[in-house]
């Protein structure tokens, strides 16, 4: 799992759950909107979370 926010579950469980659900959604569903783009893991790591997408 993407673990760039290791303290989030301790400080805000609701946000941690939302980020986890978004990661699962991105892994299992396809985006059919031409303007949508999924960033590379390196860019995501640099920007901090799956919410970049």
N, CA, C and O atoms as a Tripos MOL2 file, in Angstrom:
@<TRIPOS>MOLECULE
protein
  212   211    53     0     0
PROTEIN
NO_CHARGES

@<TRIPOS>ATOM
      1 N           0.8300   -1.1900    0.0000 N.3       1 UNK1
      2 CA          0.0000    0.0000    0.0000 C.3       1 UNK1
      3 C           0.8680    1.2440    0.0000 C.2       1 UNK1
      4 O           2.0020    1.2320    0.4770 O.2       1 UNK1
      5 N           0.3270    2.2900   -0.5300 N.am      2 UNK2
      6 CA          0.9920    3.5800   -0.5540 C.3       2 UNK2
      7 C           1.0560    4.1020    0.8700 C.2       2 UNK2
      8 O           0.0190    4.3130    1.4990 O.2       2 UNK2
      9 N           2.2640    4.3150    1.3890 N.am      3 UNK3
     10 CA          2.4030    4.7100    2.7850 C.3       3 UNK3
     11 C           3.2570    5.9630    2.9110 C.2       3 UNK3
     12 O           4.2960    5.9470    3.5700 O.2       3 UNK3
     13 N           2.8250    7.0330    2.2890 N.am      4 UNK4
     14 CA          3.5530    8.2950    2.3720 C.3       4 UNK4
     15 C           3.0750    9.1480    3.5350 C.2       4 UNK4
     16 O           3.7010   10.1560    3.8650 O.2       4 UNK4
     17 N           1.9770    8.7560    4.1550 N.am      5 UNK5
     18 CA          1.4260    9.5120    5.2780 C.3       5 UNK5
     19 C           1.2900    8.5880    6.4850 C.2       5 UNK5
     20 O           0.1770    8.3240    6.9410 O.2       5 UNK5
     21 N           2.4200    8.0920    7.0080 N.am      6 UNK6
     22 CA          2.3430    7.0770    8.0610 C.3       6 UNK6
     23 C           1.6740    7.5530    9.3450 C.2       6 UNK6
     24 O           1.1580    6.7280   10.0980 O.2       6 UNK6
     25 N           1.6660    8.8410    9.6160 N.am      7 UNK7
     26 CA          1.0530    9.3370   10.8510 C.3       7 UNK7
     27 C          -0.4180    9.6990   10.7000 C.2       7 UNK7
     28 O          -1.0960    9.9510   11.6960 O.2       7 UNK7
     29 N          -0.9130    9.7270    9.4820 N.am      8 UNK8
     30 CA         -2.3010   10.1310    9.2610 C.3       8 UNK8
     31 C          -3.3040    9.2520   10.0100 C.2       8 UNK8
     32 O          -4.2350    9.7910   10.6080 O.2       8 UNK8
     33 N          -3.1570    7.9170   10.0050 N.am      9 UNK9
     34 CA         -4.1410    7.1120   10.7520 C.3       9 UNK9
     35 C          -4.2030    7.4810   12.2360 C.2       9 UNK9
     36 O          -5.2580    7.3720   12.8610 O.2       9 UNK9
     37 N          -3.0810    7.9150   12.7920 N.am     10 UNK10
     38 CA         -3.0620    8.2900   14.2040 C.3      10 UNK10
     39 C          -3.6670    9.6670   14.4400 C.2      10 UNK10
     40 O          -4.2870    9.9040   15.4770 O.2      10 UNK10
     41 N          -3.4900   10.5720   13.4880 N.am     11 UNK11
     42 CA         -3.9600   11.9390   13.7000 C.3      11 UNK11
     43 C          -5.3430   12.2040   13.1020 C.2      11 UNK11
     44 O          -6.0830   13.0460   13.6110 O.2      11 UNK11
     45 N          -5.6940   11.4980   12.0350 N.am     12 UNK12
     46 CA         -7.0050   11.7170   11.4100 C.3      12 UNK12
     47 C          -7.4390   10.4510   10.6800 C.2      12 UNK12
     48 O          -7.1310   10.2590    9.5030 O.2      12 UNK12
     49 N          -8.1440    9.6100   11.3830 N.am     13 UNK13
     50 CA         -8.5610    8.3200   10.8280 C.3      13 UNK13
     51 C          -9.5070    8.4740    9.6440 C.2      13 UNK13
     52 O          -9.4900    7.6410    8.7380 O.2      13 UNK13
     53 N         -10.3260    9.5140    9.6290 N.am     14 UNK14
     54 CA        -11.2700    9.7250    8.5260 C.3      14 UNK14
     55 C         -10.5130   10.0370    7.2400 C.2      14 UNK14
     56 O         -10.8260    9.4790    6.1880 O.2      14 UNK14
     57 N          -9.5220   10.9210    7.3140 N.am     15 UNK15
     58 CA         -8.7130   11.2580    6.1380 C.3      15 UNK15
     59 C          -7.9160   10.0450    5.6810 C.2      15 UNK15
     60 O          -7.8290    9.7810    4.4820 O.2      15 UNK15
     61 N          -7.3340    9.3060    6.6130 N.am     16 UNK16
     62 CA         -6.5750    8.1030    6.2570 C.3      16 UNK16
     63 C          -7.4600    7.1000    5.5280 C.2      16 UNK16
     64 O          -7.0290    6.4920    4.5480 O.2      16 UNK16
     65 N          -8.6870    6.9220    5.9950 N.am     17 UNK17
     66 CA         -9.6160    5.9930    5.3380 C.3      17 UNK17
     67 C          -9.9820    6.4890    3.9470 C.2      17 UNK17
     68 O         -10.0540    5.6980    3.0060 O.2      17 UNK17
     69 N         -10.2130    7.7880    3.8100 N.am     18 UNK18
     70 CA        -10.5660    8.3510    2.4970 C.3      18 UNK18
     71 C          -9.4260    8.1790    1.5050 C.2      18 UNK18
     72 O          -9.6610    7.8550    0.3410 O.2      18 UNK18
     73 N          -8.1940    8.3920    1.9530 N.am     19 UNK19
     74 CA         -7.0340    8.2160    1.0760 C.3      19 UNK19
     75 C          -6.9060    6.7510    0.6710 C.2      19 UNK19
     76 O          -6.6360    6.4530   -0.4930 O.2      19 UNK19
     77 N          -7.0940    5.8450    1.6100 N.am     20 UNK20
     78 CA         -7.0330    4.4180    1.2980 C.3      20 UNK20
     79 C          -8.1020    3.9980    0.3070 C.2      20 UNK20
     80 O          -7.8370    3.2130   -0.6030 O.2      20 UNK20
     81 N          -9.3100    4.5170    0.4800 N.am     21 UNK21
     82 CA        -10.3990    4.2030   -0.4510 C.3      21 UNK21
     83 C         -10.1180    4.7650   -1.8430 C.2      21 UNK21
     84 O         -10.4160    4.1160   -2.8460 O.2      21 UNK21
     85 N          -9.5510    5.9550   -1.9090 N.am     22 UNK22
     86 CA         -9.2160    6.5450   -3.2120 C.3      22 UNK22
     87 C          -8.1320    5.7290   -3.9040 C.2      22 UNK22
     88 O          -8.1980    5.5210   -5.1150 O.2      22 UNK22
     89 N          -7.1440    5.2690   -3.1620 N.am     23 UNK23
     90 CA         -6.1000    4.4280   -3.7400 C.3      23 UNK23
     91 C          -6.7070    3.1460   -4.3010 C.2      23 UNK23
     92 O          -6.3740    2.7400   -5.4150 O.2      23 UNK23
     93 N          -7.5880    2.5110   -3.5470 N.am     24 UNK24
     94 CA         -8.2510    1.2940   -4.0280 C.3      24 UNK24
     95 C          -9.0620    1.5740   -5.2940 C.2      24 UNK24
     96 O          -9.0350    0.7830   -6.2370 O.2      24 UNK24
     97 N          -9.7810    2.6950   -5.3160 N.am     25 UNK25
     98 CA        -10.5800    3.0530   -6.4880 C.3      25 UNK25
     99 C          -9.6940    3.2300   -7.7130 C.2      25 UNK25
    100 O         -10.0290    2.7610   -8.8000 O.2      25 UNK25
    101 N          -8.5560    3.9130   -7.5370 N.am     26 UNK26
    102 CA         -7.6600    4.1460   -8.6640 C.3      26 UNK26
    103 C          -7.0400    2.8440   -9.1720 C.2      26 UNK26
    104 O          -6.7680    2.7110  -10.3650 O.2      26 UNK26
    105 N          -6.8160    1.8940   -8.2780 N.am     27 UNK27
    106 CA         -6.2250    0.6140   -8.6780 C.3      27 UNK27
    107 C          -7.2160   -0.2860   -9.4060 C.2      27 UNK27
    108 O          -6.8140   -1.1170  -10.2200 O.2      27 UNK27
    109 N          -8.5090   -0.1290   -9.1210 N.am     28 UNK28
    110 CA         -9.4900   -1.0880   -9.6320 C.3      28 UNK28
    111 C         -10.4320   -0.5510  -10.6990 C.2      28 UNK28
    112 O         -11.1770   -1.3260  -11.2990 O.2      28 UNK28
    113 N         -10.4190    0.7460  -10.9480 N.am     29 UNK29
    114 CA        -11.3430    1.3200  -11.9220 C.3      29 UNK29
    115 C         -10.5790    2.0720  -13.0020 C.2      29 UNK29
    116 O          -9.4630    2.5420  -12.7790 O.2      29 UNK29
    117 N         -11.1840    2.1760  -14.1490 N.am     30 UNK30
    118 CA        -10.5720    2.8780  -15.2660 C.3      30 UNK30
    119 C         -11.2010    4.2670  -15.3910 C.2      30 UNK30
    120 O         -12.4030    4.4340  -15.1830 O.2      30 UNK30
    121 N         -10.3870    5.2480  -15.7290 N.am     31 UNK31
    122 CA        -10.8750    6.6070  -15.9640 C.3      31 UNK31
    123 C         -11.0560    6.7840  -17.4680 C.2      31 UNK31
    124 O         -10.1040    6.6180  -18.2290 O.2      31 UNK31
    125 N         -12.2510    7.1140  -17.8940 N.am     32 UNK32
    126 CA        -12.5270    7.2770  -19.3160 C.3      32 UNK32
    127 C         -12.6740    8.7420  -19.7120 C.2      32 UNK32
    128 O         -13.1980    9.0490  -20.7830 O.2      32 UNK32
    129 N         -12.2200    9.6300  -18.8640 N.am     33 UNK33
    130 CA        -12.2540   11.0580  -19.1550 C.3      33 UNK33
    131 C         -10.9180   11.4230  -19.7940 C.2      33 UNK33
    132 O          -9.8650   11.2520  -19.1790 O.2      33 UNK33
    133 N         -10.9590   11.9210  -21.0190 N.am     34 UNK34
    134 CA         -9.7210   12.1860  -21.7620 C.3      34 UNK34
    135 C          -8.7860   13.1450  -21.0420 C.2      34 UNK34
    136 O          -7.5680   13.0320  -21.1770 O.2      34 UNK34
    137 N          -9.3230   14.0690  -20.2920 N.am     35 UNK35
    138 CA         -8.4730   15.0480  -19.6180 C.3      35 UNK35
    139 C          -7.8600   14.5230  -18.3270 C.2      35 UNK35
    140 O          -6.9860   15.1750  -17.7560 O.2      35 UNK35
    141 N          -8.2940   13.3690  -17.8590 N.am     36 UNK36
    142 CA         -7.7540   12.8060  -16.6280 C.3      36 UNK36
    143 C          -6.4290   12.1180  -16.9160 C.2      36 UNK36
    144 O          -6.2510   11.5030  -17.9680 O.2      36 UNK36
    145 N          -5.5090   12.2250  -15.9800 N.am     37 UNK37
    146 CA         -4.2000   11.6230  -16.1360 C.3      37 UNK37
    147 C          -3.7500   11.0860  -14.7850 C.2      37 UNK37
    148 O          -3.8580   11.7770  -13.7720 O.2      37 UNK37
    149 N          -3.2520    9.8720  -14.7670 N.am     38 UNK38
    150 CA         -2.7280    9.2790  -13.5440 C.3      38 UNK38
    151 C          -1.2150    9.4740  -13.5500 C.2      38 UNK38
    152 O          -0.5320    9.0830  -14.4960 O.2      38 UNK38
    153 N          -0.7090   10.0760  -12.4990 N.am     39 UNK39
    154 CA          0.7210   10.3830  -12.4400 C.3      39 UNK39
    155 C           1.5350    9.1380  -12.1220 C.2      39 UNK39
    156 O           1.0090    8.1410  -11.6270 O.2      39 UNK39
    157 N           2.8200    9.2140  -12.4150 N.am     40 UNK40
    158 CA          3.7220    8.1040  -12.1120 C.3      40 UNK40
    159 C           3.9390    8.0300  -10.6000 C.2      40 UNK40
    160 O           3.7360    9.0200   -9.8980 O.2      40 UNK40
    161 N           4.3510    6.8620  -10.0940 N.am     41 UNK41
    162 CA          4.6180    6.7380   -8.6560 C.3      41 UNK41
    163 C           5.6710    7.7310   -8.1530 C.2      41 UNK41
    164 O           5.5640    8.2190   -7.0280 O.2      41 UNK41
    165 N           6.6790    8.0350   -8.9640 N.am     42 UNK42
    166 CA          7.7130    8.9850   -8.5430 C.3      42 UNK42
    167 C           7.1460   10.3850   -8.3440 C.2      42 UNK42
    168 O           7.4880   11.0670   -7.3770 O.2      42 UNK42
    169 N           6.2800   10.8110   -9.2580 N.am     43 UNK43
    170 CA          5.6540   12.1320   -9.1230 C.3      43 UNK43
    171 C           4.7230   12.1410   -7.9180 C.2      43 UNK43
    172 O           4.6940   13.1100   -7.1610 O.2      43 UNK43
    173 N           3.9660   11.0660   -7.7400 N.am     44 UNK44
    174 CA          3.0590   10.9870   -6.6050 C.3      44 UNK44
    175 C           3.8360   11.0670   -5.2860 C.2      44 UNK44
    176 O           3.4170   11.7510   -4.3520 O.2      44 UNK44
    177 N           4.9620   10.3660   -5.2200 N.am     45 UNK45
    178 CA          5.7810   10.4140   -4.0100 C.3      45 UNK45
    179 C           6.2900   11.8250   -3.7550 C.2      45 UNK45
    180 O           6.3400   12.2810   -2.6130 O.2      45 UNK45
    181 N           6.6640   12.5080   -4.8230 N.am     46 UNK46
    182 CA          7.1650   13.8710   -4.6810 C.3      46 UNK46
    183 C           6.0730   14.8210   -4.2080 C.2      46 UNK46
    184 O           6.3510   15.7620   -3.4640 O.2      46 UNK46
    185 N           4.8540   14.5880   -4.6270 N.am     47 UNK47
    186 CA          3.7610   15.4820   -4.2570 C.3      47 UNK47
    187 C           3.0400   15.0550   -2.9880 C.2      47 UNK47
    188 O           2.2900   15.8430   -2.4130 O.2      47 UNK47
    189 N           3.2510   13.8390   -2.5480 N.am     48 UNK48
    190 CA          2.7900   13.4790   -1.2220 C.3      48 UNK48
    191 C           1.6590   12.4980   -1.0350 C.2      48 UNK48
    192 O           1.6030   11.8520    0.0110 O.2      48 UNK48
    193 N           0.7430   12.3440   -1.9950 N.am     49 UNK49
    194 CA         -0.3450   11.4010   -1.7420 C.3      49 UNK49
    195 C          -1.1030   11.0630   -3.0170 C.2      49 UNK49
    196 O          -0.8810   11.6700   -4.0650 O.2      49 UNK49
    197 N          -1.9940   10.0940   -2.9160 N.am     50 UNK50
    198 CA         -2.8080    9.6930   -4.0600 C.3      50 UNK50
    199 C          -3.8300   10.7470   -4.4340 C.2      50 UNK50
    200 O          -4.4480   10.6580   -5.4950 O.2      50 UNK50
    201 N          -4.0190   11.7360   -3.5890 N.am     51 UNK51
    202 CA         -4.9670   12.7970   -3.9050 C.3      51 UNK51
    203 C          -4.4710   13.6840   -5.0360 C.2      51 UNK51
    204 O          -5.2250   14.5110   -5.5500 O.2      51 UNK51
    205 N          -3.2020   13.5220   -5.4340 N.am     52 UNK52
    206 CA         -2.6590   14.2320   -6.5890 C.3      52 UNK52
    207 C          -3.5010   13.9460   -7.8240 C.2      52 UNK52
    208 O          -3.6940   14.8190   -8.6690 O.2      52 UNK52
    209 N          -4.0070   12.7050   -7.9240 N.am     53 UNK53
    210 CA         -4.8060   12.3170   -9.0780 C.3      53 UNK53
    211 C          -6.1740   12.9420   -9.0090 C.2      53 UNK53
    212 O          -6.9960   12.7290   -9.9010 O.2      53 UNK53
@<TRIPOS>BOND
     1     1     2 1
     2     2     3 1
     3     3     4 2
     4     3     5 am
     5     5     6 1
     6     6     7 1
     7     7     8 2
     8     7     9 am
     9     9    10 1
    10    10    11 1
    11    11    12 2
    12    11    13 am
    13    13    14 1
    14    14    15 1
    15    15    16 2
    16    15    17 am
    17    17    18 1
    18    18    19 1
    19    19    20 2
    20    19    21 am
    21    21    22 1
    22    22    23 1
    23    23    24 2
    24    23    25 am
    25    25    26 1
    26    26    27 1
    27    27    28 2
    28    27    29 am
    29    29    30 1
    30    30    31 1
    31    31    32 2
    32    31    33 am
    33    33    34 1
    34    34    35 1
    35    35    36 2
    36    35    37 am
    37    37    38 1
    38    38    39 1
    39    39    40 2
    40    39    41 am
    41    41    42 1
    42    42    43 1
    43    43    44 2
    44    43    45 am
    45    45    46 1
    46    46    47 1
    47    47    48 2
    48    47    49 am
    49    49    50 1
    50    50    51 1
    51    51    52 2
    52    51    53 am
    53    53    54 1
    54    54    55 1
    55    55    56 2
    56    55    57 am
    57    57    58 1
    58    58    59 1
    59    59    60 2
    60    59    61 am
    61    61    62 1
    62    62    63 1
    63    63    64 2
    64    63    65 am
    65    65    66 1
    66    66    67 1
    67    67    68 2
    68    67    69 am
    69    69    70 1
    70    70    71 1
    71    71    72 2
    72    71    73 am
    73    73    74 1
    74    74    75 1
    75    75    76 2
    76    75    77 am
    77    77    78 1
    78    78    79 1
    79    79    80 2
    80    79    81 am
    81    81    82 1
    82    82    83 1
    83    83    84 2
    84    83    85 am
    85    85    86 1
    86    86    87 1
    87    87    88 2
    88    87    89 am
    89    89    90 1
    90    90    91 1
    91    91    92 2
    92    91    93 am
    93    93    94 1
    94    94    95 1
    95    95    96 2
    96    95    97 am
    97    97    98 1
    98    98    99 1
    99    99   100 2
   100    99   101 am
   101   101   102 1
   102   102   103 1
   103   103   104 2
   104   103   105 am
   105   105   106 1
   106   106   107 1
   107   107   108 2
   108   107   109 am
   109   109   110 1
   110   110   111 1
   111   111   112 2
   112   111   113 am
   113   113   114 1
   114   114   115 1
   115   115   116 2
   116   115   117 am
   117   117   118 1
   118   118   119 1
   119   119   120 2
   120   119   121 am
   121   121   122 1
   122   122   123 1
   123   123   124 2
   124   123   125 am
   125   125   126 1
   126   126   127 1
   127   127   128 2
   128   127   129 am
   129   129   130 1
   130   130   131 1
   131   131   132 2
   132   131   133 am
   133   133   134 1
   134   134   135 1
   135   135   136 2
   136   135   137 am
   137   137   138 1
   138   138   139 1
   139   139   140 2
   140   139   141 am
   141   141   142 1
   142   142   143 1
   143   143   144 2
   144   143   145 am
   145   145   146 1
   146   146   147 1
   147   147   148 2
   148   147   149 am
   149   149   150 1
   150   150   151 1
   151   151   152 2
   152   151   153 am
   153   153   154 1
   154   154   155 1
   155   155   156 2
   156   155   157 am
   157   157   158 1
   158   158   159 1
   159   159   160 2
   160   159   161 am
   161   161   162 1
   162   162   163 1
   163   163   164 2
   164   163   165 am
   165   165   166 1
   166   166   167 1
   167   167   168 2
   168   167   169 am
   169   169   170 1
   170   170   171 1
   171   171   172 2
   172   171   173 am
   173   173   174 1
   174   174   175 1
   175   175   176 2
   176   175   177 am
   177   177   178 1
   178   178   179 1
   179   179   180 2
   180   179   181 am
   181   181   182 1
   182   182   183 1
   183   183   184 2
   184   183   185 am
   185   185   186 1
   186   186   187 1
   187   187   188 2
   188   187   189 am
   189   189   190 1
   190   190   191 1
   191   191   192 2
   192   191   193 am
   193   193   194 1
   194   194   195 1
   195   195   196 2
   196   195   197 am
   197   197   198 1
   198   198   199 1
   199   199   200 2
   200   199   201 am
   201   201   202 1
   202   202   203 1
   203   203   204 2
   204   203   205 am
   205   205   206 1
   206   206   207 1
   207   207   208 2
   208   207   209 am
   209   209   210 1
   210   210   211 1
   211   211   212 2
@<TRIPOS>SUBSTRUCTURE
     1 UNK1         2 RESIDUE 1 A UNK
     2 UNK2         6 RESIDUE 1 A UNK
     3 UNK3        10 RESIDUE 1 A UNK
     4 UNK4        14 RESIDUE 1 A UNK
     5 UNK5        18 RESIDUE 1 A UNK
     6 UNK6        22 RESIDUE 1 A UNK
     7 UNK7        26 RESIDUE 1 A UNK
     8 UNK8        30 RESIDUE 1 A UNK
     9 UNK9        34 RESIDUE 1 A UNK
    10 UNK10       38 RESIDUE 1 A UNK
    11 UNK11       42 RESIDUE 1 A UNK
    12 UNK12       46 RESIDUE 1 A UNK
    13 UNK13       50 RESIDUE 1 A UNK
    14 UNK14       54 RESIDUE 1 A UNK
    15 UNK15       58 RESIDUE 1 A UNK
    16 UNK16       62 RESIDUE 1 A UNK
    17 UNK17       66 RESIDUE 1 A UNK
    18 UNK18       70 RESIDUE 1 A UNK
    19 UNK19       74 RESIDUE 1 A UNK
    20 UNK20       78 RESIDUE 1 A UNK
    21 UNK21       82 RESIDUE 1 A UNK
    22 UNK22       86 RESIDUE 1 A UNK
    23 UNK23       90 RESIDUE 1 A UNK
    24 UNK24       94 RESIDUE 1 A UNK
    25 UNK25       98 RESIDUE 1 A UNK
    26 UNK26      102 RESIDUE 1 A UNK
    27 UNK27      106 RESIDUE 1 A UNK
    28 UNK28      110 RESIDUE 1 A UNK
    29 UNK29      114 RESIDUE 1 A UNK
    30 UNK30      118 RESIDUE 1 A UNK
    31 UNK31      122 RESIDUE 1 A UNK
    32 UNK32      126 RESIDUE 1 A UNK
    33 UNK33      130 RESIDUE 1 A UNK
    34 UNK34      134 RESIDUE 1 A UNK
    35 UNK35      138 RESIDUE 1 A UNK
    36 UNK36      142 RESIDUE 1 A UNK
    37 UNK37      146 RESIDUE 1 A UNK
    38 UNK38      150 RESIDUE 1 A UNK
    39 UNK39      154 RESIDUE 1 A UNK
    40 UNK40      158 RESIDUE 1 A UNK
    41 UNK41      162 RESIDUE 1 A UNK
    42 UNK42      166 RESIDUE 1 A UNK
    43 UNK43      170 RESIDUE 1 A UNK
    44 UNK44      174 RESIDUE 1 A UNK
    45 UNK45      178 RESIDUE 1 A UNK
    46 UNK46      182 RESIDUE 1 A UNK
    47 UNK47      186 RESIDUE 1 A UNK
    48 UNK48      190 RESIDUE 1 A UNK
    49 UNK49      194 RESIDUE 1 A UNK
    50 UNK50      198 RESIDUE 1 A UNK
    51 UNK51      202 RESIDUE 1 A UNK
    52 UNK52      206 RESIDUE 1 A UNK
    53 UNK53      210 RESIDUE 1 A UNK
